[in-house]
């Protein structure tokens, strides 16, 4: 039963990754693209966590945490760049 749930979850997350990538390339302006990139980071971390649960290895949680942190920092840097035109004050 767990294998079926994991496969269904990975399939749905794969679909969401494809839709996020489509939104990233199609976005009408930069803010929509940054939002799609942030959602892409979150979904990638979710895929890594689900895969780690499916094979029973806790090492993947650290990788997902690292991806989530880098995604957050890059989103903040891009938002600051859009607001002010530079990142370093």
Backbone as XML, in Angstrom:
<?xml version="1.0"?>
<chain id="A" units="angstrom">
  <residue number="1" name="UNK">
    <atom name="N" x="0.824" y="-1.199" z="0.000"/>
    <atom name="CA" x="0.000" y="0.000" z="0.000"/>
    <atom name="C" x="0.863" y="1.257" z="0.000"/>
  </residue>
  <residue number="2" name="UNK">
    <atom name="N" x="1.953" y="1.222" z="0.774"/>
    <atom name="CA" x="2.825" y="2.391" z="0.821"/>
    <atom name="C" x="3.492" y="2.638" z="-0.525"/>
  </residue>
  <residue number="3" name="UNK">
    <atom name="N" x="3.821" y="1.578" z="-1.237"/>
    <atom name="CA" x="4.452" y="1.742" z="-2.553"/>
    <atom name="C" x="3.516" y="2.432" z="-3.543"/>
  </residue>
  <residue number="4" name="UNK">
    <atom name="N" x="2.256" y="2.113" z="-3.488"/>
    <atom name="CA" x="1.279" y="2.735" z="-4.383"/>
    <atom name="C" x="1.132" y="4.216" z="-4.053"/>
  </residue>
  <residue number="5" name="UNK">
    <atom name="N" x="1.085" y="4.530" z="-2.779"/>
    <atom name="CA" x="0.952" y="5.926" z="-2.360"/>
    <atom name="C" x="2.188" y="6.722" z="-2.745"/>
  </residue>
  <residue number="6" name="UNK">
    <atom name="N" x="3.362" y="6.137" z="-2.569"/>
    <atom name="CA" x="4.603" y="6.822" z="-2.934"/>
    <atom name="C" x="4.664" y="7.056" z="-4.437"/>
  </residue>
  <residue number="7" name="UNK">
    <atom name="N" x="4.295" y="6.071" z="-5.234"/>
    <atom name="CA" x="4.300" y="6.243" z="-6.686"/>
    <atom name="C" x="3.294" y="7.297" z="-7.136"/>
  </residue>
  <residue number="8" name="UNK">
    <atom name="N" x="2.114" y="7.311" z="-6.522"/>
    <atom name="CA" x="1.114" y="8.324" z="-6.860"/>
    <atom name="C" x="1.604" y="9.724" z="-6.474"/>
  </residue>
  <residue number="9" name="UNK">
    <atom name="N" x="2.236" y="9.824" z="-5.319"/>
    <atom name="CA" x="2.761" y="11.112" z="-4.875"/>
    <atom name="C" x="3.868" y="11.597" z="-5.792"/>
  </residue>
  <residue number="10" name="UNK">
    <atom name="N" x="4.770" y="10.698" z="-6.174"/>
    <atom name="CA" x="5.855" y="11.084" z="-7.083"/>
    <atom name="C" x="5.311" y="11.479" z="-8.458"/>
  </residue>
  <residue number="11" name="UNK">
    <atom name="N" x="4.264" y="10.799" z="-8.910"/>
    <atom name="CA" x="3.659" y="11.160" z="-10.194"/>
    <atom name="C" x="3.032" y="12.553" z="-10.131"/>
  </residue>
  <residue number="12" name="UNK">
    <atom name="N" x="2.311" y="12.833" z="-9.063"/>
    <atom name="CA" x="1.683" y="14.151" z="-8.922"/>
    <atom name="C" x="2.725" y="15.255" z="-8.754"/>
  </residue>
  <residue number="13" name="UNK">
    <atom name="N" x="3.786" y="14.966" z="-8.014"/>
    <atom name="CA" x="4.850" y="15.961" z="-7.880"/>
    <atom name="C" x="5.589" y="16.165" z="-9.197"/>
  </residue>
  <residue number="14" name="UNK">
    <atom name="N" x="5.724" y="15.110" z="-9.978"/>
    <atom name="CA" x="6.330" y="15.254" z="-11.301"/>
    <atom name="C" x="5.497" y="16.129" z="-12.215"/>
  </residue>
  <residue number="15" name="UNK">
    <atom name="N" x="4.183" y="15.951" z="-12.157"/>
    <atom name="CA" x="3.293" y="16.811" z="-12.943"/>
    <atom name="C" x="3.409" y="18.260" z="-12.486"/>
  </residue>
  <residue number="16" name="UNK">
    <atom name="N" x="3.485" y="18.472" z="-11.186"/>
    <atom name="CA" x="3.606" y="19.845" z="-10.690"/>
    <atom name="C" x="4.953" y="20.452" z="-11.075"/>
  </residue>
  <residue number="17" name="UNK">
    <atom name="N" x="6.010" y="19.642" z="-11.124"/>
    <atom name="CA" x="7.305" y="20.156" z="-11.573"/>
    <atom name="C" x="7.251" y="20.570" z="-13.041"/>
  </residue>
  <residue number="18" name="UNK">
    <atom name="N" x="6.583" y="19.788" z="-13.860"/>
    <atom name="CA" x="6.451" y="20.137" z="-15.277"/>
    <atom name="C" x="5.647" y="21.425" z="-15.443"/>
  </residue>
  <residue number="19" name="UNK">
    <atom name="N" x="4.568" y="21.558" z="-14.688"/>
    <atom name="CA" x="3.756" y="22.774" z="-14.777"/>
    <atom name="C" x="4.512" y="23.992" z="-14.248"/>
  </residue>
  <residue number="20" name="UNK">
    <atom name="N" x="5.326" y="23.807" z="-13.201"/>
    <atom name="CA" x="6.134" y="24.921" z="-12.697"/>
    <atom name="C" x="7.193" y="25.335" z="-13.707"/>
  </residue>
  <residue number="21" name="UNK">
    <atom name="N" x="7.805" y="24.372" z="-14.367"/>
    <atom name="CA" x="8.798" y="24.702" z="-15.394"/>
    <atom name="C" x="8.132" y="25.428" z="-16.559"/>
  </residue>
  <residue number="22" name="UNK">
    <atom name="N" x="6.936" y="24.997" z="-16.921"/>
    <atom name="CA" x="6.197" y="25.685" z="-17.978"/>
    <atom name="C" x="5.897" y="27.134" z="-17.564"/>
  </residue>
  <residue number="23" name="UNK">
    <atom name="N" x="5.482" y="27.323" z="-16.348"/>
    <atom name="CA" x="5.207" y="28.677" z="-15.860"/>
    <atom name="C" x="6.480" y="29.505" z="-15.759"/>
  </residue>
  <residue number="24" name="UNK">
    <atom name="N" x="7.594" y="28.852" z="-15.452"/>
    <atom name="CA" x="8.872" y="29.565" z="-15.363"/>
    <atom name="C" x="9.283" y="30.111" z="-16.728"/>
  </residue>
  <residue number="25" name="UNK">
    <atom name="N" x="9.103" y="29.336" z="-17.769"/>
    <atom name="CA" x="9.512" y="29.781" z="-19.101"/>
    <atom name="C" x="8.466" y="30.657" z="-19.775"/>
  </residue>
  <residue number="26" name="UNK">
    <atom name="N" x="7.204" y="30.534" z="-19.397"/>
    <atom name="CA" x="6.121" y="31.253" z="-20.045"/>
    <atom name="C" x="5.737" y="32.542" z="-19.326"/>
  </residue>
  <residue number="27" name="UNK">
    <atom name="N" x="6.168" y="32.710" z="-18.076"/>
    <atom name="CA" x="5.707" y="33.820" z="-17.247"/>
    <atom name="C" x="5.741" y="35.166" z="-17.945"/>
  </residue>
  <residue number="28" name="UNK">
    <atom name="N" x="4.677" y="35.947" z="-17.779"/>
    <atom name="CA" x="4.634" y="37.232" z="-18.480"/>
    <atom name="C" x="5.652" y="38.254" z="-17.960"/>
  </residue>
  <residue number="29" name="UNK">
    <atom name="N" x="5.989" y="38.216" z="-16.705"/>
    <atom name="CA" x="6.984" y="39.157" z="-16.199"/>
    <atom name="C" x="7.889" y="38.456" z="-15.188"/>
  </residue>
  <residue number="30" name="UNK">
    <atom name="N" x="8.858" y="39.202" z="-14.677"/>
    <atom name="CA" x="9.893" y="38.620" z="-13.825"/>
    <atom name="C" x="9.341" y="38.136" z="-12.477"/>
  </residue>
  <residue number="31" name="UNK">
    <atom name="N" x="8.348" y="38.819" z="-11.948"/>
    <atom name="CA" x="7.823" y="38.394" z="-10.647"/>
    <atom name="C" x="7.131" y="37.031" z="-10.735"/>
  </residue>
  <residue number="32" name="UNK">
    <atom name="N" x="6.418" y="36.793" z="-11.835"/>
    <atom name="CA" x="5.793" y="35.482" z="-12.018"/>
    <atom name="C" x="6.840" y="34.389" z="-12.185"/>
  </residue>
  <residue number="33" name="UNK">
    <atom name="N" x="7.924" y="34.703" z="-12.847"/>
    <atom name="CA" x="8.991" y="33.715" z="-13.024"/>
    <atom name="C" x="9.694" y="33.409" z="-11.705"/>
  </residue>
  <residue number="34" name="UNK">
    <atom name="N" x="9.888" y="34.416" z="-10.874"/>
    <atom name="CA" x="10.501" y="34.186" z="-9.558"/>
    <atom name="C" x="9.583" y="33.338" z="-8.684"/>
  </residue>
  <residue number="35" name="UNK">
    <atom name="N" x="8.302" y="33.588" z="-8.735"/>
    <atom name="CA" x="7.343" y="32.791" z="-7.976"/>
    <atom name="C" x="7.332" y="31.339" z="-8.466"/>
  </residue>
  <residue number="36" name="UNK">
    <atom name="N" x="7.406" y="31.134" z="-9.773"/>
    <atom name="CA" x="7.456" y="29.773" z="-10.316"/>
    <atom name="C" x="8.750" y="29.078" z="-9.907"/>
  </residue>
  <residue number="37" name="UNK">
    <atom name="N" x="9.854" y="29.804" z="-9.875"/>
    <atom name="CA" x="11.127" y="29.216" z="-9.458"/>
    <atom name="C" x="11.098" y="28.833" z="-7.983"/>
  </residue>
  <residue number="38" name="UNK">
    <atom name="N" x="10.483" y="29.653" z="-7.159"/>
    <atom name="CA" x="10.363" y="29.338" z="-5.744"/>
    <atom name="C" x="9.499" y="28.092" z="-5.533"/>
  </residue>
  <residue number="39" name="UNK">
    <atom name="N" x="8.418" y="27.985" z="-6.261"/>
    <atom name="CA" x="7.569" y="26.804" z="-6.170"/>
    <atom name="C" x="8.288" y="25.569" z="-6.699"/>
  </residue>
  <residue number="40" name="UNK">
    <atom name="N" x="9.138" y="25.756" z="-7.699"/>
    <atom name="CA" x="9.917" y="24.651" z="-8.241"/>
    <atom name="C" x="10.891" y="24.110" z="-7.207"/>
  </residue>
  <residue number="41" name="UNK">
    <atom name="N" x="11.507" y="24.989" z="-6.432"/>
    <atom name="CA" x="12.401" y="24.547" z="-5.350"/>
    <atom name="C" x="11.630" y="23.738" z="-4.299"/>
  </residue>
  <residue number="42" name="UNK">
    <atom name="N" x="10.466" y="24.213" z="-3.947"/>
    <atom name="CA" x="9.672" y="23.514" z="-2.928"/>
    <atom name="C" x="9.258" y="22.136" z="-3.410"/>
  </residue>
  <residue number="43" name="UNK">
    <atom name="N" x="8.832" y="22.044" z="-4.661"/>
    <atom name="CA" x="8.424" y="20.748" z="-5.201"/>
    <atom name="C" x="9.612" y="19.806" z="-5.353"/>
  </residue>
  <residue number="44" name="UNK">
    <atom name="N" x="10.775" y="20.330" z="-5.702"/>
    <atom name="CA" x="11.966" y="19.482" z="-5.805"/>
    <atom name="C" x="12.349" y="18.930" z="-4.436"/>
  </residue>
  <residue number="45" name="UNK">
    <atom name="N" x="12.248" y="19.752" z="-3.412"/>
    <atom name="CA" x="12.525" y="19.272" z="-2.056"/>
    <atom name="C" x="11.515" y="18.216" z="-1.640"/>
  </residue>
  <residue number="46" name="UNK">
    <atom name="N" x="10.254" y="18.383" z="-2.035"/>
    <atom name="CA" x="9.225" y="17.391" z="-1.703"/>
    <atom name="C" x="9.495" y="16.069" z="-2.415"/>
  </residue>
  <residue number="47" name="UNK">
    <atom name="N" x="9.949" y="16.123" z="-3.656"/>
    <atom name="CA" x="10.282" y="14.892" z="-4.388"/>
    <atom name="C" x="11.420" y="14.158" z="-3.691"/>
  </residue>
  <residue number="48" name="UNK">
    <atom name="N" x="12.426" y="14.887" z="-3.260"/>
    <atom name="CA" x="13.562" y="14.266" z="-2.581"/>
    <atom name="C" x="13.127" y="13.638" z="-1.258"/>
  </residue>
  <residue number="49" name="UNK">
    <atom name="N" x="12.262" y="14.313" z="-0.527"/>
    <atom name="CA" x="11.787" y="13.763" z="0.746"/>
    <atom name="C" x="10.958" y="12.502" z="0.531"/>
  </residue>
  <residue number="50" name="UNK">
    <atom name="N" x="10.066" y="12.519" z="-0.446"/>
    <atom name="CA" x="9.238" y="11.340" z="-0.711"/>
    <atom name="C" x="10.103" y="10.181" z="-1.177"/>
  </residue>
  <residue number="51" name="UNK">
    <atom name="N" x="11.094" y="10.459" z="-2.009"/>
    <atom name="CA" x="11.995" y="9.394" z="-2.451"/>
    <atom name="C" x="12.801" y="8.840" z="-1.269"/>
  </residue>
  <residue number="52" name="UNK">
    <atom name="N" x="13.247" y="9.701" z="-0.368"/>
    <atom name="CA" x="13.965" y="9.244" z="0.821"/>
    <atom name="C" x="13.106" y="8.385" z="1.721"/>
  </residue>
  <residue number="53" name="UNK">
    <atom name="N" x="11.826" y="8.734" z="1.834"/>
    <atom name="CA" x="10.907" y="7.914" z="2.626"/>
    <atom name="C" x="10.697" y="6.561" z="1.952"/>
  </residue>
  <residue number="54" name="UNK">
    <atom name="N" x="10.617" y="6.559" z="0.633"/>
    <atom name="CA" x="10.327" y="5.306" z="-0.069"/>
    <atom name="C" x="11.477" y="4.306" z="0.027"/>
  </residue>
  <residue number="55" name="UNK">
    <atom name="N" x="12.718" y="4.788" z="0.060"/>
    <atom name="CA" x="13.831" y="3.846" z="0.169"/>
    <atom name="C" x="14.318" y="3.700" z="1.601"/>
  </residue>
  <residue number="56" name="UNK">
    <atom name="N" x="13.790" y="4.489" z="2.510"/>
    <atom name="CA" x="14.098" y="4.334" z="3.924"/>
    <atom name="C" x="15.442" y="4.884" z="4.348"/>
  </residue>
  <residue number="57" name="UNK">
    <atom name="N" x="15.926" y="5.916" z="3.671"/>
    <atom name="CA" x="17.196" y="6.525" z="4.044"/>
    <atom name="C" x="16.974" y="7.958" z="4.506"/>
  </residue>
  <residue number="58" name="UNK">
    <atom name="N" x="17.425" y="8.297" z="5.702"/>
    <atom name="CA" x="17.208" y="9.656" z="6.217"/>
    <atom name="C" x="18.187" y="10.691" z="5.659"/>
  </residue>
  <residue number="59" name="UNK">
    <atom name="N" x="19.153" y="10.270" z="4.860"/>
    <atom name="CA" x="20.125" y="11.213" z="4.310"/>
    <atom name="C" x="19.492" y="12.207" z="3.345"/>
  </residue>
  <residue number="60" name="UNK">
    <atom name="N" x="18.420" y="11.816" z="2.722"/>
    <atom name="CA" x="17.789" y="12.678" z="1.735"/>
    <atom name="C" x="17.113" y="13.886" z="2.372"/>
  </residue>
  <residue number="61" name="UNK">
    <atom name="N" x="16.796" y="13.811" z="3.649"/>
    <atom name="CA" x="16.182" y="14.952" z="4.317"/>
    <atom name="C" x="17.147" y="16.130" z="4.399"/>
  </residue>
  <residue number="62" name="UNK">
    <atom name="N" x="18.430" y="15.841" z="4.593"/>
    <atom name="CA" x="19.427" y="16.909" z="4.637"/>
    <atom name="C" x="19.569" y="17.577" z="3.277"/>
  </residue>
  <residue number="63" name="UNK">
    <atom name="N" x="19.537" y="16.788" z="2.215"/>
    <atom name="CA" x="19.614" y="17.358" z="0.873"/>
    <atom name="C" x="18.392" y="18.219" z="0.574"/>
  </residue>
  <residue number="64" name="UNK">
    <atom name="N" x="17.224" y="17.770" z="0.986"/>
    <atom name="CA" x="16.007" y="18.558" z="0.777"/>
    <atom name="C" x="16.037" y="19.848" z="1.581"/>
  </residue>
  <residue number="65" name="UNK">
    <atom name="N" x="16.578" y="19.784" z="2.790"/>
    <atom name="CA" x="16.703" y="20.988" z="3.605"/>
    <atom name="C" x="17.666" y="21.982" z="2.968"/>
  </residue>
  <residue number="66" name="UNK">
    <atom name="N" x="18.751" y="21.491" z="2.422"/>
    <atom name="CA" x="19.713" y="22.358" z="1.747"/>
    <atom name="C" x="19.095" y="23.015" z="0.515"/>
  </residue>
  <residue number="67" name="UNK">
    <atom name="N" x="18.350" y="22.257" z="-0.264"/>
    <atom name="CA" x="17.687" y="22.826" z="-1.441"/>
    <atom name="C" x="16.654" y="23.869" z="-1.021"/>
  </residue>
  <residue number="68" name="UNK">
    <atom name="N" x="15.914" y="23.601" z="0.037"/>
    <atom name="CA" x="14.911" y="24.560" z="0.504"/>
    <atom name="C" x="15.561" y="25.852" z="0.991"/>
  </residue>
  <residue number="69" name="UNK">
    <atom name="N" x="16.674" y="25.733" z="1.708"/>
    <atom name="CA" x="17.369" y="26.940" z="2.183"/>
    <atom name="C" x="17.945" y="27.751" z="1.031"/>
  </residue>
  <residue number="70" name="UNK">
    <atom name="N" x="18.561" y="27.084" z="0.076"/>
    <atom name="CA" x="19.105" y="27.801" z="-1.077"/>
    <atom name="C" x="17.997" y="28.435" z="-1.909"/>
  </residue>
  <residue number="71" name="UNK">
    <atom name="N" x="16.865" y="27.767" z="-2.010"/>
    <atom name="CA" x="15.733" y="28.339" z="-2.724"/>
    <atom name="C" x="15.199" y="29.585" z="-2.050"/>
  </residue>
  <residue number="72" name="UNK">
    <atom name="N" x="15.114" y="29.548" z="-0.724"/>
    <atom name="CA" x="14.631" y="30.714" z="0.011"/>
    <atom name="C" x="15.587" y="31.899" z="-0.142"/>
  </residue>
  <residue number="73" name="UNK">
    <atom name="N" x="16.874" y="31.647" z="0.010"/>
    <atom name="CA" x="17.860" y="32.726" z="-0.095"/>
    <atom name="C" x="17.880" y="33.310" z="-1.505"/>
  </residue>
  <residue number="74" name="UNK">
    <atom name="N" x="17.792" y="32.458" z="-2.515"/>
    <atom name="CA" x="17.806" y="32.976" z="-3.883"/>
    <atom name="C" x="16.528" y="33.751" z="-4.199"/>
  </residue>
  <residue number="75" name="UNK">
    <atom name="N" x="15.415" y="33.322" z="-3.655"/>
    <atom name="CA" x="14.173" y="34.066" z="-3.872"/>
    <atom name="C" x="14.254" y="35.442" z="-3.224"/>
  </residue>
  <residue number="76" name="UNK">
    <atom name="N" x="14.799" y="35.505" z="-2.023"/>
    <atom name="CA" x="14.948" y="36.802" z="-1.365"/>
    <atom name="C" x="15.914" y="37.712" z="-2.126"/>
  </residue>
  <residue number="77" name="UNK">
    <atom name="N" x="16.996" y="37.141" z="-2.639"/>
    <atom name="CA" x="17.954" y="37.937" z="-3.397"/>
    <atom name="C" x="17.339" y="38.456" z="-4.692"/>
  </residue>
  <residue number="78" name="UNK">
    <atom name="N" x="16.582" y="37.619" z="-5.382"/>
    <atom name="CA" x="15.940" y="38.069" z="-6.616"/>
    <atom name="C" x="14.861" y="39.106" z="-6.351"/>
  </residue>
  <residue number="79" name="UNK">
    <atom name="N" x="14.116" y="38.952" z="-5.267"/>
    <atom name="CA" x="13.097" y="39.945" z="-4.930"/>
    <atom name="C" x="13.738" y="41.287" z="-4.579"/>
  </residue>
  <residue number="80" name="UNK">
    <atom name="N" x="14.839" y="41.235" z="-3.855"/>
    <atom name="CA" x="15.549" y="42.478" z="-3.521"/>
    <atom name="C" x="16.124" y="43.125" z="-4.775"/>
  </residue>
  <residue number="81" name="UNK">
    <atom name="N" x="16.603" y="42.305" z="-5.697"/>
    <atom name="CA" x="17.125" y="42.847" z="-6.944"/>
    <atom name="C" x="16.025" y="43.511" z="-7.761"/>
  </residue>
  <residue number="82" name="UNK">
    <atom name="N" x="14.842" y="42.932" z="-7.768"/>
    <atom name="CA" x="13.743" y="43.546" z="-8.512"/>
    <atom name="C" x="13.276" y="44.843" z="-7.871"/>
  </residue>
  <residue number="83" name="UNK">
    <atom name="N" x="13.320" y="44.911" z="-6.551"/>
    <atom name="CA" x="12.861" y="46.130" z="-5.870"/>
    <atom name="C" x="13.862" y="47.275" z="-5.982"/>
  </residue>
  <residue number="84" name="UNK">
    <atom name="N" x="15.154" y="46.975" z="-5.798"/>
    <atom name="CA" x="16.144" y="48.038" z="-5.686"/>
    <atom name="C" x="17.107" y="48.117" z="-6.849"/>
  </residue>
  <residue number="85" name="UNK">
    <atom name="N" x="17.235" y="47.085" z="-7.619"/>
    <atom name="CA" x="18.174" y="47.107" z="-8.735"/>
    <atom name="C" x="19.555" y="46.605" z="-8.378"/>
  </residue>
  <residue number="86" name="UNK">
    <atom name="N" x="19.829" y="46.388" z="-7.093"/>
    <atom name="CA" x="21.089" y="45.802" z="-6.674"/>
    <atom name="C" x="20.845" y="44.928" z="-5.449"/>
  </residue>
  <residue number="87" name="UNK">
    <atom name="N" x="21.765" y="44.035" z="-5.191"/>
    <atom name="CA" x="21.616" y="43.126" z="-4.061"/>
    <atom name="C" x="22.407" y="43.604" z="-2.855"/>
  </residue>
  <residue number="88" name="UNK">
    <atom name="N" x="23.607" y="44.097" z="-3.101"/>
    <atom name="CA" x="24.483" y="44.562" z="-2.023"/>
    <atom name="C" x="24.265" y="46.044" z="-1.808"/>
  </residue>
  <residue number="89" name="UNK">
    <atom name="N" x="24.072" y="46.416" z="-0.564"/>
    <atom name="CA" x="23.840" y="47.840" z="-0.250"/>
    <atom name="C" x="25.128" y="48.550" z="0.032"/>
  </residue>
</chain>
